[in-house]
Amino acid sequence: MISELPFDKLKIDSILGKHPTPFHIYDEKGIIENAKRFNRAFGILPGFKNYFAVKALPNPFIMKILKEENMGMDCSSMSELILAEKTGIKGEDIMFSSNDTPSEELVKAVELGAIINLDDITHIEFLEKCAGIPEVICFRYNPGGLKRGNSIIGNPTEAKYGFTREQIIEGYKLARQKGAKKFGLHTMVISNELDKNYFIETADIIFDLVLEVHDKLGIELDFVNLGGGIGIPYRPDQVAVNYDELAKGIYESYKSKILANGLELKIFMECGRVITGPYGYLITEVIHMKNTYKKYVGCDASMSNLMRPAMYGAYHHITVLGKEKEVADFCCDVTGSLCENNDKFAIDRMLPKINVGDLLVIHDTGAHGHSMGFNYNGKLRSAELLLRKDGSVVEIRRTETVDDYFRTLDFNLLEKFK
Ligand SMILES: Cc1ncc(COP(=O)(O)O)c(C=O)c1O
């Protein structure tokens, strides 16, 4: 289902003088209302906390809004840890879930007091050597053939992430010997999944493993982190996951497996997409119309602003601003300017008749949108704007300039270079 836009053409026209296209604009009211609904639903789970996956939308202004809504931060790199720190988030409000991790990132995470979630059994000694074993430690479980995964995250048996079941047991034993006192168990095996039963099955698998750890080692786990991966309805015919039903399903599993065996633990998640995804929009102007073997609508944005359609063939709904009520009888490919033929936001999309100068709204760019941007072809990263609750617009990241782009080059050295 495609939700109504939080702005109209008049509003966007009024900001274009100050904020030229392309830009991403995020809807603060939508994000806050959704975060409250999410926390209300999952609040039935013991000690529930969502660690927002910073990689989805690594903007400290958005992170500050989510902090106010009691979210922690799931970080996976030095820059994301620093963003959390700058936003005033530290200690166990940070979960550091990285893979193939360099030692300096573990050192920083330990320094911030973050919960460290290790990706491999060999990382226990690696962590011990570089930063010491903290009191709280968590391991990422890869359930292998027990889950099917999907095209974004891969089939678990082929995916590079996590410990095997046997390694999880060995890992807790080893970490306990080395001084860890509190233990967590994490998994993340799906991305952009709309079937709530998938997550309930994952909870079943994780809770069974909690029981196995208790039986084999006598360890009572402090928490489980069921990962992120809740999908959003990018297509008009898709339906959003019902938070209440999913929370109840996880609780039932918790009750029958954990409570029934006399145990208790906290339940965490690290959703990104479902928290901010539907509340971001990429605004781009049509600068060329091309008619060859197909009809092409050429935009001033490119896949460097939004990679998902080119990378995954992902659908993003497109609205032509001011033409919302017009008949969609024009079939076209909506393209960007990269020297890559897959630089298309849409293929064979039916839209209303389009003219140069029209503004397109590309929906659902609030997660894994701007953050997946890049500089290929020397393209500059766009600005990020926030539509505030009171209707005002604030620039929360400026557009990159050519000077930013060239900052890593030394042109003085070039002059002398022969
Ligand atoms: C370890 C981990 N946690 C959480 C997420 C967030 O996923 P989503 O934004 O789909 O909820 C990701 C996504 O790549 C991830 O790799």
The ligand as a MOL file (V3000), in Angstrom:
LIG
                    3D

  0  0  0     0  0            999 V3000
M  V30 BEGIN CTAB
M  V30 COUNTS 16 16 0 0 0
M  V30 BEGIN ATOM
M  V30 1 C 23.4440 -7.0070 11.2220 0
M  V30 2 C 22.3120 -6.1980 10.7140 0
M  V30 3 N 21.4080 -5.7500 11.5780 0
M  V30 4 C 20.3470 -4.9940 11.1750 0
M  V30 5 C 20.1910 -4.6550 9.8450 0
M  V30 6 C 19.0280 -3.8050 9.4750 0
M  V30 7 O 18.1680 -4.3990 8.5980 0
M  V30 8 P 16.7980 -3.6850 8.2130 0
M  V30 9 O 17.1250 -2.2710 7.9320 0
M  V30 10 O 16.3360 -4.4140 6.9920 0
M  V30 11 O 15.8700 -3.8420 9.3860 0
M  V30 12 C 21.0960 -5.1180 8.8940 0
M  V30 13 C 20.9360 -4.7750 7.4790 0
M  V30 14 O 21.7290 -4.8920 6.6140 0
M  V30 15 C 22.1950 -5.9140 9.3290 0
M  V30 16 O 23.1150 -6.3580 8.4770 0
M  V30 END ATOM
M  V30 BEGIN BOND
M  V30 1 1 1 2
M  V30 2 1 2 3
M  V30 3 2 2 15
M  V30 4 2 3 4
M  V30 5 1 4 5
M  V30 6 1 5 6
M  V30 7 2 5 12
M  V30 8 1 6 7
M  V30 9 1 7 8
M  V30 10 2 8 9
M  V30 11 1 8 10
M  V30 12 1 8 11
M  V30 13 1 12 13
M  V30 14 1 12 15
M  V30 15 2 13 14
M  V30 16 1 15 16
M  V30 END BOND
M  V30 END CTAB
M  END
